[in-house]
Amino acid sequence: MHMAPMTIAPTSTSTSAPLAIDAQGLVKDFDGFRAVDHISLKVKAGSIFGVLGPNGAGKTTTLRMLLGIIAPDEGRCLLLGADRPLSVAKLVGYLPEERGLYPSMSAIEAIAFMGALRGLPLAEGRRRARDLLEGHGLAYAMNRPVRQMSKGMAQTVQLLGTIVHRPRLIVLDEPFSGLDALNQQKLEGLIRAQAQDGVTIIFSTHVIAHAERLCEEIAIIAGGKVPFAGRVDEARNRLAPQVRLETRAADGPWRAALPPGALQQGHHWQFELAEAGVEPLLKALIEGDAGIVSLSIERPGLHDAFVAIAGEAAAADLDRAQEEDRA
Amino acid sequence: MTEGMNEIVRGALVIARRDFNALIRSRAFIFFLITPVIMLGIALAAGNVGSHMAKPDLARTIAVAMPDGDVARLIAAQRRLKAIVPDFPMLETGRAESASGDLLLAGSLRSPVLHADAQDAQALGDEVRLLVDTARQSEDAVAAPLAIRLKPARPHPAAPVDRSATAQLGQMCLFLATMLLAGMVLSNLVEEKANKIIEILTASIPMEAIFLGKLFAMLGMALIAIAVWTALGGAIALLAGSALPAVPAPAVGWPLFVALGFVYFSSAYLLLGSLYLGIGAMAATVRDVQTLSMPVSMGQVGIFLFANYATARPGTLIEGVACLFPFSSPFALMARAAQFPALWPHLVLLLWQALCTWLIIRAGTAMFRRNVMKSRGMGRRAGGRRGRVQPS
């Protein structure tokens, strides 16, 4: 269901919990093009945070700035309380959008190498790599060179390399991209398991369903800006529930209980209704003898909220990206 | 600051270990090791053939100073022997010395005396003995055996001009080694960019650590190669013995000169390598690297020629500039080690070269960050499927 865009001021999430990421006013220009325009993000420690937006919205640039891979032109960022991301690199795991492994390395060596980059001794890295590969059903491919692996297998190896040093913060850029449904499900499980261990996870995606299933909080990025950052239900609550009603009677005193903008088509009605209005509506329909044939009250999904917050164009881009992904 | 340096060193070690293992475990490394040996073998063989074709063998000429009758019999004997052994030495009569000045057969056939230095006596003694025996076939049996009088070996004066030959030899070896090996650094980051590993590396360790690690891995590989080639060269020199031209001993002595050779190779390699790594890091594809390798090689030749020019003018301003200019400094100082015994300039200028290497690495990483570490398409050619500056 697509709706007309609404202008909603950016909000910030609750800051009562300690923050794993605290970014303020990040700006990045590339050759005169403003890719990121004063983005602020607060990610609570131990939460799963989704960065949602179509391709080209500025998600990757934002994540790269958070990790110190590229320096922002303006703004500041604290990662796990440190203003130099590299100083806490040992506590961070990062899966970039463009996956990469050395083709000649074996799975076990690739994972241990990624751990070594984050300060994990090689021997310990190999031991953990063995455990992780066994735990993810890839024991048979331990010594297989990356160049001989399928794309999904290589992607899993890289993901295991991202968590081998047991980071406190995991940043995943489009982690579901390129995975089949089964592997997407496995990845969701892995993300949940990490979060249960108290690890903070921030991931970018253009697939709303993943964010809706996994995240407590999200930031919607469109055109380099964040029009919304907050809880998923808070985003959904920006829109009133949609009521679809079919009555036997076409008219009666109960009609006064329907909102003024309600659309009528014969005996069918469609209108928005605040949560608090449901009970009074039911009472009026029953007492007014409207003869209810059917009544559905639909809470808006995150997609609807996205459309309302980011606009039709951004939503269309998002849908296109999802279609490309599926293809 | 110290923590930052520790982080750089730790990261550099991780990268260096990975790269070094990948380099020396590849099959290409074996080919890399043996290619110069094969080329040297071909060059030596060609040189050997050329030298035989080009000049008469002066060392195989024996001057004869004997009575005329004995000389005539010697000449007749030499002809007989030459018919059997075409390579048999020539005789020079009427002179008290051979053309090469090394061998003189004097006395008489009854009591012949060969004047030669130890080397020539060993090399031609048997042939002279055969010549004398053949010449006096009809002589009585009481003739004395060939006596050999050893002349003192001719001294090789270590004049400055000869040491400059040593200087140039050192410089040439250094140049050839860097020419062969430093250019390889150009393509060193292409793999990471092609495989998109660069983003993981830059998110994990300082960029300087990536550059340093790659440089030291390549340096380690290069030093292994040079050690192998030096060992082979040494073995060839031992086998060839006096056949190789004598080179005057360097002013600092051979052991220190060789040690300084390794040090200056390392320094030249790190200096040029850090520059090449910085330049190569800008290249998005192997084709770009190939395009860059030509001007880079020209630059190396230019630096060598400059250092060579300066070496021929010791103590002048131009030599001072060559010693100070970071890229020519190792070459100029290598030559200096051959010509002058003082060691302190080497210590001071090695520190200077190390500082310059670090500054070049810093500049290279800054350029890399500014020009390559952008958003999507990091490391890819602009205008590709995903543009370099297109954000996501």
Interface residues (C-beta under 8 A of the other chain):
Chain A: K28 F30 D31 F33 A35 V36 N55 G56 A57 G58 K59 T60 T61 R64 L67 G68 I69 I70 A71 P85 L86 S87 A89 V92 Y94 P96 E97 E98 R99 G100 L101 Y102 P103 S104 F113 M114 A116 L117 R118 G119 G224
Chain B: E3 E7 R10 G11 V14 R18 A22 S26 E191 E192 N195 K196 I197 I198 E199 I200 L201 T202 A203 S204 I205 P206 R369 M373 K374 S375 R376 M378 V389 Q390 P391 S392
